[in-house]
């Protein structure tokens, strides 16, 4: 496939659905080799299938981005499979469940959401950057859903 990112290796966290899946499909259409990371293995494998059935290259790596050891393993798998990492779209994120006002939000919910949404982005950048510096560069993009702007009124205070 020829395109704007032909031959590049792109990592998409949260690639099993929504914005992440749409990004992965676009990168694949433009010729990138994809590493799809998500907690949802079935949907992540579906994203890989959508890419490979159209002639693209992709692998799935089940990853909890809030855990350093899993993010390190993700980056290692990407490099072991494709030899490099050129692009990363740090898109994995979750909302508070169950939804509750601030004074009813549990510490467990707070830690789980901030672990994925904040710590996860930091861990991904940390290990992506380490590898990208070794190879001479790369590009990293982060996204958030509307919850990044309006979370508190929706009952997802974390």
C-alpha positions as YAML, in Angstrom:
chain: A
units: angstrom
residues:
- id: 1
  name: UNK
  ca: [0.00, 0.00, 0.00]
- id: 2
  name: UNK
  ca: [1.27, 3.43, -0.85]
- id: 3
  name: UNK
  ca: [0.30, 6.41, 1.22]
- id: 4
  name: UNK
  ca: [1.46, 9.13, 3.55]
- id: 5
  name: UNK
  ca: [2.79, 6.68, 6.13]
- id: 6
  name: UNK
  ca: [3.77, 3.80, 3.86]
- id: 7
  name: UNK
  ca: [6.26, 1.53, 5.58]
- id: 8
  name: UNK
  ca: [5.96, 3.32, 8.93]
- id: 9
  name: UNK
  ca: [5.12, 1.44, 12.12]
- id: 10
  name: UNK
  ca: [2.28, 2.95, 14.15]
- id: 11
  name: UNK
  ca: [1.10, 2.04, 17.64]
- id: 12
  name: UNK
  ca: [-2.51, 2.80, 18.58]
- id: 13
  name: UNK
  ca: [-3.57, 2.40, 22.21]
- id: 14
  name: UNK
  ca: [-7.29, 2.04, 22.72]
- id: 15
  name: UNK
  ca: [-7.38, 0.64, 19.18]
- id: 16
  name: UNK
  ca: [-10.20, -1.83, 19.77]
- id: 17
  name: UNK
  ca: [-13.00, 0.66, 19.16]
- id: 18
  name: UNK
  ca: [-14.07, 4.25, 18.53]
- id: 19
  name: UNK
  ca: [-11.43, 6.87, 17.83]
- id: 20
  name: UNK
  ca: [-8.61, 4.33, 18.17]
- id: 21
  name: UNK
  ca: [-10.10, 1.90, 15.66]
- id: 22
  name: UNK
  ca: [-10.84, 4.72, 13.21]
- id: 23
  name: UNK
  ca: [-7.25, 5.94, 13.53]
- id: 24
  name: UNK
  ca: [-5.88, 2.43, 13.01]
- id: 25
  name: UNK
  ca: [-7.98, 1.91, 9.88]
- id: 26
  name: UNK
  ca: [-6.84, 5.26, 8.49]
- id: 27
  name: UNK
  ca: [-3.17, 4.52, 9.18]
- id: 28
  name: UNK
  ca: [-3.55, 1.10, 7.55]
- id: 29
  name: UNK
  ca: [-5.21, 2.62, 4.49]
- id: 30
  name: UNK
  ca: [-2.23, 4.98, 4.22]
- id: 31
  name: UNK
  ca: [0.24, 2.07, 4.32]
- id: 32
  name: UNK
  ca: [1.40, 1.84, 7.94]
- id: 33
  name: UNK
  ca: [2.06, -1.39, 9.80]
- id: 34
  name: UNK
  ca: [-0.05, -1.34, 12.95]
- id: 35
  name: UNK
  ca: [0.30, -2.40, 16.55]
- id: 36
  name: UNK
  ca: [-3.13, -2.33, 18.19]
- id: 37
  name: UNK
  ca: [-3.15, -2.18, 22.00]
- id: 38
  name: UNK
  ca: [-6.23, -2.44, 24.19]
- id: 39
  name: UNK
  ca: [-7.66, -4.28, 27.18]
- id: 40
  name: UNK
  ca: [-10.47, -5.71, 25.05]
- id: 41
  name: UNK
  ca: [-8.89, -8.61, 23.22]
- id: 42
  name: UNK
  ca: [-11.91, -9.62, 21.13]
- id: 43
  name: UNK
  ca: [-12.47, -6.11, 19.76]
- id: 44
  name: UNK
  ca: [-8.74, -5.57, 19.33]
- id: 45
  name: UNK
  ca: [-8.50, -8.73, 17.23]
- id: 46
  name: UNK
  ca: [-11.50, -7.45, 15.25]
- id: 47
  name: UNK
  ca: [-9.57, -4.26, 14.44]
- id: 48
  name: UNK
  ca: [-6.62, -6.38, 13.29]
- id: 49
  name: UNK
  ca: [-8.96, -8.45, 11.11]
- id: 50
  name: UNK
  ca: [-10.45, -5.32, 9.53]
- id: 51
  name: UNK
  ca: [-6.91, -4.24, 8.61]
- id: 52
  name: UNK
  ca: [-5.56, -7.57, 7.39]
- id: 53
  name: UNK
  ca: [-8.62, -8.45, 5.31]
- id: 54
  name: UNK
  ca: [-7.82, -5.38, 3.20]
- id: 55
  name: UNK
  ca: [-4.17, -6.36, 2.78]
- id: 56
  name: UNK
  ca: [-2.71, -4.37, 5.68]
- id: 57
  name: UNK
  ca: [-0.35, -5.54, 8.40]
- id: 58
  name: UNK
  ca: [-1.32, -5.48, 12.06]
- id: 59
  name: UNK
  ca: [-0.86, -7.25, 15.36]
- id: 60
  name: UNK
  ca: [-2.78, -7.02, 18.61]
- id: 61
  name: UNK
  ca: [-1.14, -6.77, 22.04]
- id: 62
  name: UNK
  ca: [-3.42, -6.87, 25.08]
- id: 63
  name: UNK
  ca: [-2.17, -4.03, 27.28]
- id: 64
  name: UNK
  ca: [-3.20, -2.28, 30.47]
- id: 65
  name: UNK
  ca: [-1.54, 1.11, 29.91]
- id: 66
  name: UNK
  ca: [-1.59, 1.83, 33.65]
- id: 67
  name: UNK
  ca: [1.06, -0.87, 34.23]
- id: 68
  name: UNK
  ca: [4.66, -0.07, 33.30]
- id: 69
  name: UNK
  ca: [5.60, -3.71, 32.72]
- id: 70
  name: UNK
  ca: [2.77, -4.10, 30.20]
- id: 71
  name: UNK
  ca: [3.64, -0.89, 28.35]
- id: 72
  name: UNK
  ca: [7.31, -1.94, 28.19]
- id: 73
  name: UNK
  ca: [6.23, -5.32, 26.81]
- id: 74
  name: UNK
  ca: [3.99, -3.57, 24.25]
- id: 75
  name: UNK
  ca: [6.84, -1.43, 22.92]
- id: 76
  name: UNK
  ca: [9.18, -4.43, 22.92]
- id: 77
  name: UNK
  ca: [6.65, -6.48, 20.94]
- id: 78
  name: UNK
  ca: [6.16, -3.67, 18.42]
- id: 79
  name: UNK
  ca: [9.91, -3.39, 17.84]
- id: 80
  name: UNK
  ca: [10.44, -7.18, 17.83]
- id: 81
  name: UNK
  ca: [7.70, -7.58, 15.21]
- id: 82
  name: UNK
  ca: [8.41, -4.63, 12.91]
- id: 83
  name: UNK
  ca: [11.93, -3.48, 13.84]
- id: 84
  name: UNK
  ca: [10.99, 0.07, 14.79]
- id: 85
  name: UNK
  ca: [8.29, 2.43, 16.09]
- id: 86
  name: UNK
  ca: [7.63, 5.55, 14.03]
- id: 87
  name: UNK
  ca: [4.26, 6.81, 15.25]
- id: 88
  name: UNK
  ca: [2.18, 6.46, 18.39]
- id: 89
  name: UNK
  ca: [-1.40, 7.48, 19.03]
- id: 90
  name: UNK
  ca: [-1.97, 7.33, 22.78]
- id: 91
  name: UNK
  ca: [-5.72, 7.07, 22.81]
- id: 92
  name: UNK
  ca: [-6.59, 4.54, 25.53]
- id: 93
  name: UNK
  ca: [-8.95, 5.98, 28.12]
- id: 94
  name: UNK
  ca: [-11.84, 5.06, 30.37]
- id: 95
  name: UNK
  ca: [-14.65, 6.83, 32.20]
- id: 96
  name: UNK
  ca: [-15.80, 6.45, 35.79]
- id: 97
  name: UNK
  ca: [-18.05, 3.49, 36.33]
- id: 98
  name: UNK
  ca: [-20.37, 3.61, 38.07]
- id: 99
  name: UNK
  ca: [-21.12, 7.29, 37.53]
- id: 100
  name: UNK
  ca: [-21.43, 9.14, 40.81]
- id: 101
  name: UNK
  ca: [-21.09, 12.62, 42.28]
- id: 102
  name: UNK
  ca: [-17.62, 13.53, 43.56]
- id: 103
  name: UNK
  ca: [-18.38, 12.78, 47.20]
- id: 104
  name: UNK
  ca: [-19.50, 9.25, 46.24]
- id: 105
  name: UNK
  ca: [-16.57, 8.42, 43.96]
- id: 106
  name: UNK
  ca: [-14.53, 5.60, 45.49]
- id: 107
  name: UNK
  ca: [-10.77, 5.65, 45.78]
- id: 108
  name: UNK
  ca: [-10.66, 2.47, 43.68]
- id: 109
  name: UNK
  ca: [-12.58, 4.16, 40.84]
- id: 110
  name: UNK
  ca: [-10.41, 7.29, 41.08]
- id: 111
  name: UNK
  ca: [-7.20, 5.24, 40.92]
- id: 112
  name: UNK
  ca: [-8.43, 3.05, 38.03]
- id: 113
  name: UNK
  ca: [-9.51, 6.01, 35.87]
- id: 114
  name: UNK
  ca: [-6.47, 8.18, 36.55]
- id: 115
  name: UNK
  ca: [-4.24, 5.15, 36.12]
- id: 116
  name: UNK
  ca: [-5.48, 4.66, 32.57]
- id: 117
  name: UNK
  ca: [-6.12, 8.26, 31.54]
- id: 118
  name: UNK
  ca: [-3.12, 10.04, 33.05]
- id: 119
  name: UNK
  ca: [-0.52, 7.53, 34.16]
- id: 120
  name: UNK
  ca: [-1.15, 5.47, 31.03]
- id: 121
  name: UNK
  ca: [-0.36, 8.38, 28.72]
- id: 122
  name: UNK
  ca: [2.81, 9.15, 30.71]
- id: 123
  name: UNK
  ca: [3.97, 5.51, 30.66]
- id: 124
  name: UNK
  ca: [3.31, 5.20, 26.93]
- id: 125
  name: UNK
  ca: [5.25, 8.40, 26.19]
- id: 126
  name: UNK
  ca: [8.09, 7.34, 28.48]
- id: 127
  name: UNK
  ca: [8.71, 4.04, 26.70]
- id: 128
  name: UNK
  ca: [7.83, 5.27, 23.19]
- id: 129
  name: UNK
  ca: [10.26, 8.18, 23.53]
- id: 130
  name: UNK
  ca: [13.06, 5.94, 24.79]
- id: 131
  name: UNK
  ca: [12.82, 3.86, 21.63]
- id: 132
  name: UNK
  ca: [12.19, 6.78, 19.26]
- id: 133
  name: UNK
  ca: [15.28, 8.60, 20.55]
- id: 134
  name: UNK
  ca: [17.38, 5.48, 19.84]
- id: 135
  name: UNK
  ca: [16.18, 5.36, 16.23]
- id: 136
  name: UNK
  ca: [16.44, 9.11, 15.60]
- id: 137
  name: UNK
  ca: [12.84, 10.31, 16.00]
- id: 138
  name: UNK
  ca: [9.16, 9.65, 15.68]
- id: 139
  name: UNK
  ca: [5.77, 11.25, 16.20]
- id: 140
  name: UNK
  ca: [3.38, 10.95, 19.16]
- id: 141
  name: UNK
  ca: [-0.22, 12.17, 19.30]
- id: 142
  name: UNK
  ca: [-2.62, 12.05, 22.25]
- id: 143
  name: UNK
  ca: [-6.39, 12.25, 22.16]
- id: 144
  name: UNK
  ca: [-9.20, 12.42, 24.64]
- id: 145
  name: UNK
  ca: [-12.92, 12.11, 24.20]
- id: 146
  name: UNK
  ca: [-15.34, 14.86, 25.15]
- id: 147
  name: UNK
  ca: [-14.92, 13.64, 28.75]
- id: 148
  name: UNK
  ca: [-11.58, 15.46, 28.79]
- id: 149
  name: UNK
  ca: [-13.57, 18.69, 28.74]
- id: 150
  name: UNK
  ca: [-16.88, 17.97, 30.44]
- id: 151
  name: UNK
  ca: [-16.33, 14.96, 32.72]
- id: 152
  name: UNK
  ca: [-17.56, 16.53, 35.95]
- id: 153
  name: UNK
  ca: [-21.10, 17.36, 34.81]
- id: 154
  name: UNK
  ca: [-21.62, 13.83, 33.49]
- id: 155
  name: UNK
  ca: [-21.00, 12.10, 36.81]
- id: 156
  name: UNK
  ca: [-17.56, 10.89, 35.78]
- id: 157
  name: UNK
  ca: [-15.58, 13.05, 38.18]
- id: 158
  name: UNK
  ca: [-12.41, 10.95, 38.10]
...
